[in-house]
Amino acid sequence: MLSGQLALKQILQLQVTKDDIGSILEYCMVGGMGQSPLGGDVMLEKMMVGCFVRIVVSVEDNGEKKKVGKLLRIKGIKAGTEAYLVGSQVTAKVLELDADGKVTTVKMTSLSNGMVTQKELDEWLEGFRNTLPPDPSELDQKWAEIKLLKEKRTKRDAYFNPVP
């Protein structure tokens, strides 16, 4: 089964929750990152594209509406039309999410704080009819990339803001 190849642990390592978004925005856009050669927007994309989110959607089941969690992967980040508050950060950016082969755009505040479940992962994997799901090594590589970006940021901050 595909879920044995792609572990829930890997998805959870790369899951971005609603509470995470404000910190990530601050991490990438504040403290000089926005003026760095890499740039805050580029850093934000490098950190988030390829990560996973969980949103809650309404579905009809036997004539009854119920809310269920859905696993989606961040495909891109683009400028939205209106500014809104995410944590303590104001942004107009929106997330482009891969939803069963179609791209859907949502505000960052649309994300769930709930953690992805095994059932949601299994349902997501079932959606790969004509393509293959990400290889587990691709997710490991993404996790290593995020850790490296954080390490570079920490070293840069220590260089430009030495502790007396």
Backbone bond lengths (Angstrom), bond angles and torsions (degrees), N, CA, C in turn:
res aa  C-N    CA-C-N  psi(-1)  N-CA   C-N-CA  omega(-1)  CA-C   N-CA-C  phi
1 M - - - 1.458 - - 1.524 109.50 -
2 L 1.310 116.93 143.83 1.449 121.82 -176.78 1.517 113.23 -59.65
3 S 1.329 117.98 -37.34 1.462 119.71 -176.98 1.522 111.65 -63.47
4 G 1.357 117.86 -22.86 1.452 120.02 175.46 1.513 111.45 -70.99
5 Q 1.328 116.12 -27.08 1.450 120.79 178.98 1.527 111.35 -81.77
6 L 1.293 117.47 -35.10 1.450 123.20 -178.66 1.523 107.36 -112.77
7 A 1.313 116.83 105.05 1.458 121.44 -172.43 1.526 111.99 -81.27
8 L 1.314 114.84 144.92 1.464 121.66 176.41 1.525 110.07 -55.95
9 K 1.313 117.78 -35.78 1.467 121.90 -179.80 1.533 110.94 -57.58
10 Q 1.336 116.57 -40.98 1.462 120.07 179.16 1.523 111.49 -65.01
11 I 1.311 116.53 -39.97 1.463 121.02 179.00 1.524 109.42 -65.35
12 L 1.324 116.84 -45.05 1.462 120.95 -178.57 1.526 111.92 -63.59
13 Q 1.351 117.67 -34.32 1.466 120.70 176.79 1.521 111.00 -61.78
14 L 1.314 116.34 -32.72 1.457 121.53 -175.60 1.526 112.68 -105.80
15 Q 1.335 117.56 12.37 1.459 120.27 178.70 1.518 110.22 -81.48
16 V 1.321 115.73 135.19 1.457 123.05 175.51 1.526 106.82 -110.01
17 T 1.335 116.69 122.90 1.463 121.11 178.98 1.527 110.12 -99.35
18 K 1.314 114.99 171.01 1.464 121.24 177.51 1.529 110.09 -57.80
19 D 1.314 117.31 -41.21 1.470 120.74 179.54 1.529 112.08 -68.29
20 D 1.331 117.50 -30.57 1.469 121.28 179.76 1.527 112.53 -69.20
21 I 1.310 116.89 -32.84 1.466 121.33 -170.15 1.527 112.52 -57.45
22 G 1.336 118.46 -46.93 1.466 120.60 -179.70 1.518 111.68 -58.93
23 S 1.331 116.58 -42.83 1.462 120.59 178.92 1.524 111.38 -65.24
24 I 1.309 116.40 -41.06 1.468 120.28 179.94 1.531 110.02 -65.14
25 L 1.324 117.02 -43.41 1.463 120.19 177.79 1.523 110.63 -59.98
26 E 1.325 116.06 -45.96 1.465 120.00 179.76 1.529 110.38 -63.13
27 Y 1.313 116.04 -43.70 1.461 122.24 179.96 1.523 110.99 -57.97
28 C 1.318 117.08 -42.07 1.467 121.64 -175.28 1.523 113.41 -86.15
29 M 1.323 117.66 -33.92 1.460 120.06 -169.76 1.532 114.08 -103.27
30 V 1.315 118.26 -20.54 1.464 121.89 -174.88 1.520 108.77 -107.77
31 G 1.317 116.30 163.37 1.452 120.15 175.66 1.509 112.89 76.38
32 G 1.330 116.84 28.95 1.453 120.00 175.12 1.514 114.62 92.02
33 M 1.340 119.21 -13.28 1.459 119.55 -178.49 1.521 111.08 -60.78
34 G 1.331 116.27 -35.95 1.461 119.90 -179.49 1.520 112.62 -63.47
35 Q 1.337 117.03 -24.16 1.455 120.68 179.78 1.528 112.81 -103.23
36 S 1.309 117.98 1.28 1.465 120.54 -177.92 1.521 110.20 -75.16
37 P 1.355 116.99 163.97 1.464 118.84 176.76 1.534 111.92 -58.01
38 L 1.325 116.89 -33.57 1.461 119.69 178.85 1.519 110.28 -72.13
39 G 1.337 116.91 -37.19 1.455 121.52 177.55 1.516 112.32 81.70
40 G 1.347 116.51 141.45 1.451 122.11 -177.87 1.512 113.50 -62.43
41 D 1.341 117.15 -39.77 1.466 120.18 -179.54 1.527 111.12 -65.06
42 V 1.323 115.69 -41.92 1.463 119.83 179.48 1.526 109.85 -66.42
43 M 1.332 116.47 -41.99 1.463 120.91 179.08 1.526 110.20 -62.17
44 L 1.323 116.69 -42.14 1.464 120.99 178.96 1.527 110.16 -60.27
45 E 1.315 116.97 -45.79 1.469 119.93 178.52 1.519 111.39 -63.80
46 K 1.337 116.66 -45.41 1.465 119.98 -179.05 1.524 111.15 -59.42
47 M 1.331 116.72 -37.47 1.454 119.51 -178.30 1.517 112.72 -76.68
48 M 1.331 117.65 -38.34 1.461 119.42 -168.57 1.528 115.72 -98.33
49 V 1.329 117.83 -34.33 1.464 119.03 -178.21 1.527 108.75 -64.82
50 G 1.315 115.15 128.10 1.462 120.99 -176.40 1.512 113.11 99.27
51 C 1.340 116.77 -12.81 1.464 120.05 176.51 1.530 109.52 -81.65
52 F 1.308 115.62 174.96 1.462 121.74 -175.94 1.516 111.12 -116.21
53 V 1.314 115.84 150.51 1.457 122.34 174.99 1.522 108.52 -133.04
54 R 1.297 114.31 161.73 1.466 121.59 175.03 1.519 106.52 -122.58
55 I 1.315 115.75 127.79 1.458 119.65 173.67 1.526 107.43 -120.78
56 V 1.305 115.69 157.18 1.463 120.91 178.00 1.520 107.60 -105.25
57 V 1.314 115.79 126.87 1.462 121.85 -179.01 1.521 109.54 -122.62
58 S 1.318 115.77 155.71 1.464 121.35 175.03 1.524 108.84 -91.72
59 V 1.319 115.44 132.02 1.464 120.82 176.35 1.523 108.09 -130.24
60 E 1.321 114.76 157.15 1.452 119.56 177.52 1.529 108.33 -101.63
61 D 1.329 115.54 129.02 1.453 121.63 -179.42 1.521 108.17 -131.74
62 N 1.337 116.17 109.80 1.473 121.74 -177.54 1.520 111.96 54.93
63 G 1.346 116.03 43.43 1.458 120.78 177.71 1.516 114.27 80.69
64 E 1.320 117.49 -1.50 1.462 121.58 179.24 1.515 110.13 -110.28
65 K 1.346 115.55 136.81 1.466 119.01 176.04 1.514 108.22 -86.36
66 K 1.334 114.08 135.50 1.457 118.61 174.69 1.515 108.94 -143.06
67 K 1.302 115.62 157.99 1.459 121.35 -179.25 1.526 108.94 -98.84
68 V 1.338 114.79 133.85 1.461 120.67 178.69 1.523 109.35 -133.60
69 G 1.321 115.00 151.72 1.450 120.43 176.41 1.518 110.04 -82.22
70 K 1.326 115.42 146.78 1.459 120.54 -179.84 1.522 108.31 -135.76
71 L 1.320 115.80 131.30 1.454 122.87 178.64 1.529 109.18 -87.24
72 L 1.333 116.52 130.11 1.458 122.28 178.06 1.526 108.66 -136.35
73 R 1.314 116.48 157.67 1.460 121.21 -179.98 1.522 109.52 -111.85
74 I 1.339 116.55 138.03 1.461 121.22 179.59 1.524 108.79 -73.45
75 K 1.326 115.04 121.35 1.461 121.95 -178.58 1.532 111.24 -98.65
76 G 1.331 116.00 -29.11 1.461 119.61 -178.95 1.512 111.44 -171.67
77 I 1.318 114.56 173.32 1.462 122.22 176.56 1.516 106.18 -132.93
78 K 1.318 116.47 133.21 1.457 118.56 179.46 1.524 110.35 -141.09
79 A 1.316 115.10 167.91 1.460 120.86 179.13 1.521 109.21 -71.84
80 G 1.321 115.06 134.26 1.458 120.77 175.21 1.514 110.00 -94.50
81 T 1.308 116.22 -170.70 1.468 120.10 -177.08 1.512 114.02 -99.12
82 E 1.340 117.25 -16.87 1.464 118.62 -178.97 1.520 110.50 -141.92
83 A 1.336 114.53 146.29 1.461 120.69 179.56 1.530 109.36 -78.04
84 Y 1.329 115.38 147.99 1.454 121.39 177.07 1.519 108.66 -151.02
85 L 1.310 116.41 163.87 1.455 122.70 -175.87 1.526 110.50 -93.32
86 V 1.325 115.37 130.27 1.460 122.62 176.12 1.523 105.88 -126.62
87 G 1.318 117.50 106.25 1.466 120.01 -172.72 1.520 107.70 63.07
88 S 1.335 116.84 -122.33 1.471 120.51 177.53 1.528 111.33 -102.63
89 Q 1.329 117.00 6.95 1.466 121.56 -176.36 1.527 111.24 -106.67
90 V 1.321 115.76 140.45 1.461 121.36 173.90 1.523 107.04 -98.15
91 T 1.310 116.17 133.05 1.463 121.13 178.97 1.522 109.62 -146.14
92 A 1.304 115.32 159.76 1.462 120.83 171.25 1.526 108.79 -118.41
93 K 1.317 116.47 7.07 1.462 121.00 -177.64 1.533 110.58 -75.34
94 V 1.311 114.54 147.45 1.463 121.20 176.11 1.528 108.36 -127.23
95 L 1.315 115.29 157.38 1.452 121.36 179.46 1.521 109.88 -96.64
96 E 1.322 115.74 137.48 1.461 121.74 171.28 1.524 105.55 -98.68
97 L 1.327 116.14 118.58 1.453 121.22 -176.54 1.522 110.34 -111.92
98 D 1.311 115.39 140.98 1.460 121.44 176.43 1.522 107.27 -84.50
99 A 1.321 115.58 109.46 1.461 121.88 -178.61 1.517 108.68 -114.73
100 D 1.323 116.05 94.43 1.464 121.52 178.57 1.528 112.17 54.17
101 G 1.330 116.24 45.05 1.457 120.85 178.04 1.512 114.81 86.11
102 K 1.311 117.96 -8.31 1.461 122.31 176.48 1.518 108.19 -109.80
103 V 1.326 116.41 146.54 1.456 120.29 179.11 1.525 108.78 -93.70
104 T 1.321 115.40 127.70 1.455 121.27 175.54 1.523 107.51 -119.46
105 T 1.315 117.16 144.70 1.458 122.21 -177.71 1.524 109.00 -110.74
106 V 1.348 115.89 130.85 1.464 120.49 -179.78 1.524 109.76 -137.29
107 K 1.321 114.97 153.18 1.462 120.00 171.08 1.528 107.94 -69.73
108 M 1.307 115.68 153.25 1.458 120.41 -178.58 1.528 112.15 -63.91
109 T 1.317 116.76 -24.76 1.462 120.82 179.95 1.528 112.35 -75.15
110 S 1.328 118.04 -5.77 1.468 122.00 179.61 1.519 112.85 -79.75
111 L 1.322 117.16 -9.53 1.454 120.42 -176.50 1.520 111.32 -72.14
112 S 1.304 115.48 155.15 1.460 122.52 177.12 1.528 109.57 -91.44
113 N 1.310 115.90 151.73 1.466 120.98 171.86 1.527 111.04 -89.87
114 G 1.322 116.46 -10.59 1.462 119.94 179.21 1.522 110.78 -70.58
115 M 1.305 115.57 148.82 1.457 120.47 -179.97 1.532 109.52 -83.45
116 V 1.322 115.32 147.36 1.457 121.92 177.83 1.526 108.71 -61.54
117 T 1.320 116.31 139.71 1.466 121.47 178.73 1.531 109.97 -102.58
118 Q 1.320 115.47 165.10 1.462 120.18 177.25 1.525 110.34 -61.17
119 K 1.319 117.33 -38.62 1.468 121.47 179.36 1.526 110.58 -61.90
120 E 1.334 117.26 -42.14 1.465 120.83 179.38 1.533 110.88 -66.53
121 L 1.327 116.76 -38.39 1.462 120.68 176.69 1.532 109.81 -63.66
122 D 1.329 116.80 -46.02 1.468 120.59 179.63 1.529 111.30 -60.03
123 E 1.342 116.74 -42.55 1.474 120.66 179.13 1.526 110.52 -65.14
124 W 1.338 116.88 -38.70 1.458 120.93 178.61 1.526 110.12 -64.12
125 L 1.320 116.57 -43.72 1.460 120.89 -179.60 1.525 112.15 -64.78
126 E 1.335 116.55 -33.23 1.464 120.70 177.83 1.529 111.77 -64.31
127 G 1.324 117.17 -21.29 1.460 121.66 -179.08 1.526 113.65 -74.07
128 F 1.320 117.90 -9.53 1.462 121.17 -179.26 1.524 109.53 -86.96
129 R 1.303 115.51 84.61 1.463 120.28 -178.72 1.521 111.34 -91.11
130 N 1.326 116.27 -45.40 1.464 120.47 -174.86 1.523 113.17 -106.15
131 T 1.311 116.78 -4.42 1.457 120.82 179.95 1.521 109.00 -134.39
132 L 1.287 115.95 169.87 1.462 120.58 177.66 1.522 109.76 -95.31
133 P 1.322 117.12 147.29 1.469 119.16 174.31 1.520 109.06 -69.97
134 P 1.340 117.35 168.58 1.456 119.05 178.36 1.526 110.90 -59.30
135 D 1.296 115.62 143.42 1.453 121.20 176.45 1.528 108.10 -73.81
136 P 1.333 118.57 140.16 1.466 119.89 179.14 1.527 113.47 -53.70
137 S 1.331 117.59 -33.10 1.473 119.49 179.37 1.532 110.85 -67.60
138 E 1.346 117.31 -29.72 1.470 120.77 176.19 1.525 109.96 -64.06
139 L 1.329 116.86 -39.77 1.459 120.34 179.76 1.528 111.03 -70.84
140 D 1.331 116.62 -37.45 1.462 119.92 175.72 1.525 110.34 -62.31
141 Q 1.322 116.41 -39.57 1.465 121.27 179.34 1.530 110.24 -65.32
142 K 1.330 117.69 -41.18 1.465 121.98 178.51 1.524 109.71 -62.56
143 W 1.329 117.62 -42.61 1.461 121.96 179.13 1.535 109.94 -62.36
144 A 1.327 117.85 -42.32 1.464 122.01 178.46 1.532 110.68 -64.15
145 E 1.325 116.30 -38.82 1.466 121.42 178.61 1.531 111.22 -63.18
146 I 1.323 116.73 -43.34 1.463 120.40 179.48 1.526 109.97 -63.90
147 K 1.322 117.39 -43.50 1.461 120.46 178.97 1.528 110.39 -61.58
148 L 1.325 117.69 -40.98 1.464 121.70 179.58 1.532 110.88 -65.08
149 L 1.333 117.76 -42.72 1.461 120.71 177.89 1.526 111.00 -61.08
150 K 1.328 117.02 -41.40 1.463 120.82 178.12 1.524 110.69 -64.67
151 E 1.324 116.61 -40.02 1.462 121.29 179.80 1.531 110.52 -64.89
152 K 1.332 117.58 -43.41 1.467 121.54 177.90 1.526 110.11 -61.44
153 R 1.313 116.72 -41.82 1.469 120.80 179.63 1.526 109.77 -62.93
154 T 1.326 117.67 -43.14 1.461 121.67 -179.95 1.523 110.39 -62.97
155 K 1.339 117.63 -43.92 1.468 121.18 178.80 1.520 110.89 -64.97
156 R 1.339 117.11 -40.42 1.471 120.64 179.33 1.522 110.47 -64.29
157 D 1.324 116.94 -43.78 1.461 120.83 178.89 1.512 111.31 -62.47
158 A 1.340 117.32 -40.41 1.468 121.02 179.78 1.534 110.54 -65.68
159 Y 1.336 117.20 -35.92 1.466 121.36 -179.75 1.533 111.23 -69.93
160 F 1.353 116.48 -47.12 1.449 120.03 -175.78 1.532 114.04 -84.79
161 N 1.316 117.35 -16.79 1.469 122.32 -179.97 1.526 109.61 -130.99
162 P 1.351 116.72 64.97 1.471 118.68 -176.69 1.527 111.10 -63.53
163 V 1.317 114.79 144.41 1.463 120.74 177.14 1.519 107.29 -80.13
164 P 1.364 117.92 126.53 1.475 120.14 -178.20 1.506 112.63 -66.45
